[in-house]
């Protein structure tokens, strides 16, 4: 593997801010009220596949439509990143926009900070100011309207942290909630992270799933997650035909 490839993908992320026979049209479920995320800084519309899906750029539409979060507060942008003591979470390498990104929505978002995420070795270091979803809980999910340019089977790689000891498990040690993707409201891919990291702010990058997009065009991708992780972005790379 080219040792520069993970770093190249991370830099691209900064810049970018099966239907069986008989053949069935795969499309966004009728009546879905969510819309692709857009604001003054992000005006490119749905993420393209193949390409990068930024976790914090989930759809607009609110609780129960674009996402489900177990707490109404944004624990990062709306709570932690307003604190200046004992640590200044309003890092000078960021900005007001980054400190309080989507602060009035329930999904818990923060950003990569110099002293928290980059003051120690990472298996793969994230870009500074990279948004991520944190404070994760069992049963939470986010929706992404995506534009599939090429139908086919894709590998899904992610930039993540995995605090394994924080995962809720039953008496046998099995996680109480799974990580997975749905496509247009139907299960599409189970996810397995390649390895745990040392803690919440220790980062790694690797393949977590494969998923098949049978059709080109707009699709609704749902990411279901659980306690124990921070999620920065997904990279979809085509590896085969439908």
Backbone torsions as a table, in degrees:
resi	resn	phi	psi	omega
1	UNK	NA	135.6	175.8
2	UNK	-61.2	118.1	-176.6
3	UNK	-64.5	-17.7	179.8
4	UNK	-85.8	-12.5	-172.2
5	UNK	-61.3	-45.8	177.9
6	UNK	-58.6	-40.2	-179.6
7	UNK	-67.1	-38.0	177.9
8	UNK	-62.6	-38.9	178.6
9	UNK	-67.1	-40.0	178.6
10	UNK	-63.4	-41.0	178.7
11	UNK	-66.3	-36.1	176.5
12	UNK	-64.4	-34.8	178.9
13	UNK	-65.5	-37.5	177.8
14	UNK	-64.5	-42.6	-176.8
15	UNK	-72.9	-28.5	-173.0
16	UNK	-86.0	9.5	-167.6
17	UNK	-27.7	NA	NA
18	UNK	NA	134.1	179.1
19	UNK	-70.2	108.0	-175.0
20	UNK	-83.6	163.3	174.7
21	UNK	-67.3	142.5	-0.3
22	UNK	-66.6	148.4	-172.3
23	UNK	-61.8	131.1	-178.3
24	UNK	-120.9	136.5	177.2
25	UNK	-66.4	127.1	176.9
26	UNK	-102.6	122.4	-176.0
27	UNK	-154.5	170.6	176.7
28	UNK	-57.7	132.1	-177.5
29	UNK	-55.3	137.5	179.1
30	UNK	-60.7	134.4	179.3
31	UNK	91.9	-4.8	177.8
32	UNK	-63.6	125.4	-173.7
33	UNK	-97.4	-3.4	178.6
34	UNK	-74.1	159.3	179.8
35	UNK	-133.2	150.1	177.0
36	UNK	-56.4	143.1	-178.2
37	UNK	-65.9	138.4	172.8
38	UNK	-152.0	145.2	170.5
39	UNK	-154.2	-168.7	-176.2
40	UNK	-63.9	-24.6	-178.3
41	UNK	-97.7	-22.1	-177.0
42	UNK	-124.8	103.5	-175.8
43	UNK	-129.7	21.9	-176.0
44	UNK	-90.9	-5.7	179.4
45	UNK	83.9	-159.4	-175.8
46	UNK	-59.5	148.3	173.7
47	UNK	-65.5	146.5	179.4
48	UNK	-96.1	142.6	174.0
49	UNK	-123.4	120.3	10.4
50	UNK	-69.0	149.3	-179.6
51	UNK	152.4	-159.9	-173.5
52	UNK	-111.2	133.7	172.8
53	UNK	-112.2	113.9	178.3
54	UNK	-78.8	126.0	-173.9
55	UNK	-61.3	-37.2	-176.7
56	UNK	-74.8	-11.0	-179.0
57	UNK	-97.1	42.9	175.3
58	UNK	-65.4	167.1	-173.6
59	UNK	-62.7	159.1	168.3
60	UNK	-82.9	148.6	178.9
61	UNK	147.8	-18.9	173.4
62	UNK	88.2	-178.9	-178.4
63	UNK	-57.8	133.9	177.9
64	UNK	82.5	-11.3	178.2
65	UNK	-114.7	-62.4	-178.7
66	UNK	-92.7	-19.2	-179.0
67	UNK	-162.0	166.2	165.9
68	UNK	-131.9	125.0	176.2
69	UNK	-130.5	144.5	-172.9
70	UNK	-79.9	-10.6	176.8
71	UNK	-127.7	144.9	-177.9
72	UNK	-74.2	-23.8	-177.8
73	UNK	-82.8	147.9	167.2
74	UNK	-83.7	101.3	-170.8
75	UNK	-65.4	-20.6	177.9
76	UNK	-94.0	-73.9	-175.3
77	UNK	-61.3	-33.7	-175.3
78	UNK	-96.9	-13.9	-176.4
79	UNK	-125.1	-73.0	-173.9
80	UNK	-57.5	-44.1	-173.3
81	UNK	-78.3	5.1	169.4
82	UNK	-95.3	-7.6	-177.7
83	UNK	-85.7	133.6	175.4
84	UNK	-113.2	-10.1	175.2
85	UNK	-131.6	146.3	-2.0
86	UNK	-75.7	-14.1	177.7
87	UNK	-116.1	144.2	177.9
88	UNK	-86.5	104.1	-179.5
89	UNK	-83.0	-7.8	176.1
90	UNK	-92.1	76.5	-171.6
91	UNK	-66.6	141.0	-177.3
92	UNK	-69.8	-16.0	177.4
93	UNK	-79.6	-4.0	178.5
94	UNK	-112.2	-148.0	-177.2
95	UNK	-159.4	172.0	177.1
96	UNK	-56.0	-40.9	178.7
97	UNK	-59.5	-44.5	-178.8
98	UNK	-72.8	-43.7	-178.5
99	UNK	-54.9	-40.9	-169.8
100	UNK	-121.7	35.0	-177.7
101	UNK	-60.9	124.3	178.2
102	UNK	53.8	39.8	-171.2
103	UNK	-63.6	-23.2	-176.4
104	UNK	-95.4	9.0	177.1
105	UNK	-106.2	158.3	-172.5
106	UNK	-74.9	-26.5	179.8
107	UNK	-64.0	133.5	-173.2
108	UNK	-88.6	113.3	-172.9
109	UNK	-123.4	138.8	169.0
110	UNK	-139.9	-165.2	-176.2
111	UNK	-141.0	156.5	-179.1
112	UNK	-67.7	125.6	-176.2
113	UNK	-114.1	149.3	-177.7
114	UNK	-59.0	-49.3	-172.7
115	UNK	-83.0	-19.7	-178.1
116	UNK	-95.9	-39.3	-172.1
117	UNK	-108.7	-22.1	-171.6
118	UNK	-119.4	11.8	179.4
119	UNK	-97.2	17.7	179.3
120	UNK	-152.8	164.2	178.0
121	UNK	-68.0	139.4	171.3
122	UNK	-118.5	151.0	173.1
123	UNK	-58.5	-43.9	171.1
124	UNK	-139.0	118.4	-176.6
125	UNK	-81.1	134.9	178.8
126	UNK	-78.9	161.2	173.6
127	UNK	-67.6	142.9	175.5
128	UNK	-62.1	142.6	-177.4
129	UNK	73.8	3.1	176.2
130	UNK	-59.0	126.9	174.5
131	UNK	-71.4	148.9	172.7
132	UNK	-150.3	155.8	172.5
133	UNK	-90.1	127.9	178.5
134	UNK	-132.8	-165.4	-179.3
135	UNK	50.5	40.4	-172.2
136	UNK	-72.6	149.7	178.3
137	UNK	-135.2	157.1	178.9
138	UNK	-57.6	135.1	173.9
139	UNK	87.0	1.2	178.4
140	UNK	-80.4	155.4	179.6
141	UNK	-154.8	160.2	175.9
142	UNK	-136.9	145.7	179.2
143	UNK	-105.0	143.9	178.0
144	UNK	-134.8	117.2	168.5
145	UNK	-77.2	122.8	-177.2
146	UNK	-124.7	157.0	176.7
147	UNK	-111.2	109.5	-178.3
148	UNK	-86.8	112.7	-178.4
149	UNK	-79.3	-34.4	-176.4
150	UNK	-134.9	116.1	174.3
151	UNK	-62.9	152.3	-180.0
152	UNK	153.4	-175.3	176.8
153	UNK	-97.3	135.5	-174.1
154	UNK	-126.5	143.8	164.5
155	UNK	-81.5	147.1	176.5
156	UNK	-118.1	114.3	175.9
157	UNK	-108.9	154.5	-175.9
158	UNK	-142.9	153.3	168.1
159	UNK	-99.4	123.0	-167.8
160	UNK	-153.5	165.6	160.1
161	UNK	-122.8	152.7	-173.5
162	UNK	-140.1	95.6	178.1
163	UNK	-88.0	84.7	-168.2
164	UNK	-57.1	-36.9	-176.1
165	UNK	-68.8	-14.0	-179.5
166	UNK	-89.7	-5.6	-179.6
167	UNK	-71.6	130.7	176.6
168	UNK	-74.4	129.2	-175.3
169	UNK	-131.9	156.8	175.3
170	UNK	-84.6	-174.2	-175.1
171	UNK	-63.0	-26.0	179.7
172	UNK	-86.5	-5.9	-179.1
173	UNK	95.9	0.2	179.8
174	UNK	-78.3	135.7	177.0
175	UNK	-58.2	141.1	-180.0
176	UNK	-75.9	-17.5	177.6
177	UNK	-139.2	149.0	-177.8
178	UNK	-106.3	165.9	173.5
179	UNK	-106.7	130.8	-176.4
180	UNK	-160.6	168.3	171.5
181	UNK	-116.1	143.2	166.5
182	UNK	-113.8	153.0	177.5
183	UNK	-126.9	118.4	-178.9
184	UNK	53.6	39.2	175.0
185	UNK	85.8	3.9	-178.7
186	UNK	-122.6	142.4	179.2
187	UNK	-54.6	136.4	-174.7
188	UNK	-131.1	-27.9	-176.9
189	UNK	-162.7	128.9	168.4
190	UNK	-86.2	147.5	-174.0
191	UNK	-117.7	141.2	174.0
192	UNK	-136.3	122.2	178.9
193	UNK	-77.1	143.4	-174.7
194	UNK	-65.5	-29.7	-177.7
195	UNK	-167.7	159.2	174.8
196	UNK	-81.5	159.6	173.8
197	UNK	-112.9	174.2	-173.0
198	UNK	-73.3	-17.6	-178.5
199	UNK	178.1	-173.2	-175.8
200	UNK	-59.1	-35.4	-172.6
201	UNK	-109.3	23.3	172.2
202	UNK	-107.4	124.8	-167.5
203	UNK	-110.6	152.6	176.7
204	UNK	-148.3	170.2	-178.6
205	UNK	-141.3	134.3	178.5
206	UNK	179.7	176.5	-177.2
207	UNK	-78.1	136.0	-179.5
208	UNK	-119.2	-16.4	-174.9
209	UNK	-168.6	168.4	161.5
210	UNK	-124.3	147.9	-176.8
211	UNK	-144.5	145.0	179.0
212	UNK	-110.2	128.3	171.5
213	UNK	-105.0	104.9	-175.0
214	UNK	-71.4	-23.1	-175.5
215	UNK	-128.4	153.9	168.9
216	UNK	-83.5	165.7	176.1
217	UNK	106.9	-175.8	-178.7
218	UNK	-63.0	135.3	179.7
219	UNK	-138.8	156.6	176.3
220	UNK	-107.5	112.6	179.5
221	UNK	-102.4	126.5	178.8
222	UNK	-115.6	128.9	177.6
223	UNK	-106.1	120.0	178.9
224	UNK	-103.4	127.7	-176.5
225	UNK	-135.5	178.6	-174.0
226	UNK	-140.4	-179.6	176.2
227	UNK	-65.4	145.4	171.5
228	UNK	117.7	-2.2	-174.4
229	UNK	-135.5	156.3	158.2
230	UNK	-110.9	142.3	-175.1
231	UNK	-126.6	122.2	-178.1
232	UNK	-99.7	-60.8	178.4
233	UNK	-158.4	164.8	176.3
234	UNK	-116.6	142.9	174.6
235	UNK	-116.7	122.1	179.8
236	UNK	-103.9	118.8	-179.0
237	UNK	-123.2	125.9	-176.9
238	UNK	-70.5	132.2	-179.1
239	UNK	-124.9	-5.3	-179.8
240	UNK	-172.9	167.4	177.7
241	UNK	-80.4	163.3	-179.5
242	UNK	-57.9	NA	NA
